Amino acid sequence: MRTGVGYDEAVELMLADDIQHQIFHRDSLCEMLATMMYRQKLDETPWAKYVSVSYYLMADVLLESWLEKGVVPADWPELRNLTEDLPEILVSRSSEEEDNLEDPDFDGPAPESAEVDPPQADAAGGESSPPDSDVLILRSKRKLKVQRVYSSSDTSENSDTAPSKKLVYTPSPKRPRPSRASDRPSKKSGSLRSKTRSSLDRVRSLLARKSFEDLSPTELAVIEIPGREILSWRRRGILTQRTPRKGDHEDQTPGFPGYSPQKTEIRYLAQRWTPFEGAYVMLRAKKPWDVVFQNRVKVLYFHRRADLSAKVLNLLEEYLEYVRDHAEAFWEVLHWFTIKYKPERDEEDGDLDQYSVSAKLYRERAAGHESVGRSMGARIRKYISEGVPASLLDEPGVWKYPVKICHLYLTDESTLNAAGKPYSLEEQIDMAEKAEPGRTQWTKYCTDSERIAHVPKELRLKLLSPDERKENPVSLTL
């Protein structure tokens, strides 16, 4: 937390019944909430009730991740008593110290009304603070600036023998030291903890409320369709979320899948990869991306070539050539399998050689994605700055590279096809493309209406008739 306030002010701030979570960075906030959930401290934290459900969902996922790894959130330290940490200058001075009239800090004898009196001659017989008191007693001829101290005591005991006066700091009633009784879990009904759990259930699907180990074979085959209010659901048994923000992009490119496996269960998805490694290598040898490119949409749906300048048509041709040369990366980002390329932490004596093929596939795919994906935004901006209409890039025949990868979930081994056998890799790709035609850049498995459903409404109003489309090819050479 960075607020520019001292420790005691920070304590007062955090004890206030007000919105405070915006002070923290998101990751730090989620870690605090996860720790409070584990330690059952939500009801004892006034500002926790103002935190939105989305943060609790992230904290819940984080806590599950910790527990699965055997990580237990550390105990928070007790609130500090700053009187114990004051510099030695504030400690009672010895009576042997001589008054130095040349000392610039010495201002002469203190008046009777002053709060600081000279120390007693006998240090051993002088007054001392009770051992269980946090009262600060200053005995010095020097005028010291009183420092603000967070104290657990509001009063001090008077000595029967010593005539010295005390300079006592009385803390504000707004800063009470938390009682140790607060360490006991709250038992009140309708607690924030139970309300938070109830709120989390409202944003989870029915299957998302169950653990992965408790899913039946039938449930492992289910693809849940989340409503707008659902933030966590299961897809083929894997806990799923909407793909997190990437850079400046909050949402996925329109028309493409926008979900991803949650990190707490991505290992279950990776475990399904190994049996399909060989089939994936054989599929890649057939270069399916070339087949998709040859079967792409080859006519314009919203533009007439006669309305486009020669420069724009040349730039369009240039872009199509780029897509052709990098069709592999376009295909892979739309068919993104979770590759297990190394042993898991709990796998003993993991043989790295058995992952060599998958590791190579993983590296090559990452390199292609880095090359095309990172430069795509700048490439599109360049074309637009040179006069290419932005609407031209919404044409079904002009391929788009999604801003977020499109995960393709492999089925669990218990999920069988109509013949009673596990689904092959090609069967699973075919099912995914039929369900989400954007994975094929709308080359098949979709009607014209589905092909342009994601296009802005004002552009759909300019839809050309089928005959006009035939007269307006996207390219004259490709």
C-alpha positions, 0 to 999 in steps of 0.5 A: 500500500502506498498512501504517503501516511505513517504506520499509525495513520495506516492502521487508523485508515484500515480500521475505518468502515469505508471503501479502502480496497482501491488503495491496493494493487489488484494482485496485492488485494487478491492475496490479502483477500485470499489470506483473510478467507483462509484465516476467516477474518473477513467479518473482522475487516470493516472494508472487506464488505465493500470489495466487489465480487469479481475480486473475491472470485480471483482471490478464491481461485488464488487460494485454491491454487495455494492449497493445491500446492501445499502453500499455507498463507502466513500469519499476519504479525501483531500490530506494532506498539511504536513506543517500543521502537522509539530512538534512545533520545526518548528514553529516560535520561540518566541523572548524571547528565550535566546541564550544558549552557552552551548546548544550543538545545538547552533553553534554561530552566523550564517554567513551573507550567512546563510539562517536562521537569528536571530528572531526580538526582537519584536515578535508582530511586526515580519514578518508573513506568509500570512494566505493563504500561505503554506510557511514555515518560520523558525526563530531560531538560531538553525540549523534545518534540512529542512524537505520535505513538500508537499506544494500547494504554489511555492512562498512566499510574501516578507514583506516590514518591516521585514528584516528577511530572510526566509527559503522557501521550494519550492516543485518539479514541479513533485508534483503539488497539485491536483486542486479541479476542478478535482472533477468534472466528466470528460466529454471527449468522449472515457473516461476510464470509458466508455472504462471500461464498454465496456471492461466489456461487452466484457467479459460478456455474453448477459444475464449477461449484464441484471439484474436478475430482468429483466430476463424473464421466458424464460431467467431464464431457459437458460444455457449459454455456455461461450466462452473462453473470457467470464468471466461472464454468466448466468446459469438458470438465476444465474450470474455465473463465473469460480470457483475461485482459491482454495489454490494451485489449479487454475483449477478444476480437469479435467472432473468435472464442474468448475463454481460457482454462483457469490456471488452477486446473490447466494441468488437467488439460495438459495431461490429456495432451500426451496421447495425441502428440503423434496425431498432432505431428501427423496432422501438421505434416498435412499443412491444414493451414494451406487447405484452409487458406485455399478454401477461404472466402474469396469475394467482398461482402461489403465493398466494390473494387471500383470504389477502392483506389489502386493503392488500397487494392495493392495494399490489400494484395500485400496483406493477403500475401502476408497471410498466405506466408504466415497461414500456419501461425493463423491456424495455430492461434485458432487451434491452441492446444495445451501442450505438456512439454515438461514433467509436472512438479510432483512427477518423480524422475521425470524423463525430459527426453519423452517431452522433446517432441512436445517441447519443440512443438511448443517452442516453434508455436510460441515463436510463430505467435510472437512474430505474427501476433506482436506485429499485427497491431502495428501492421493494421495501423500502418495500412489504415494510415496509408488509406485502407478503410478500416471496414475493409478489414472486417470483410470475411475474406480478409483474415484476422489474427485474434488479439487473444489465443483461442484455446481448444480443449481436448476431451477426457479419455472417458468421453466416447464417440458414437462408436464407443471409442475415444474421439480422435484428434481430427474429430475433436478439431472438426467438432470445435470448428463446427461449434465455432466457425471463426476457427476456420476464418468462416470458410466452412460450417457457417451460413452467410448470416453467421459469417457476418454476425460479428460485423458492425451493424452499420457495415452489415447494412451495406451487404452486397447481393450474391451476384454483386459479390461474384463480381468483386473478388478479394484478390485477382491473383491469389 
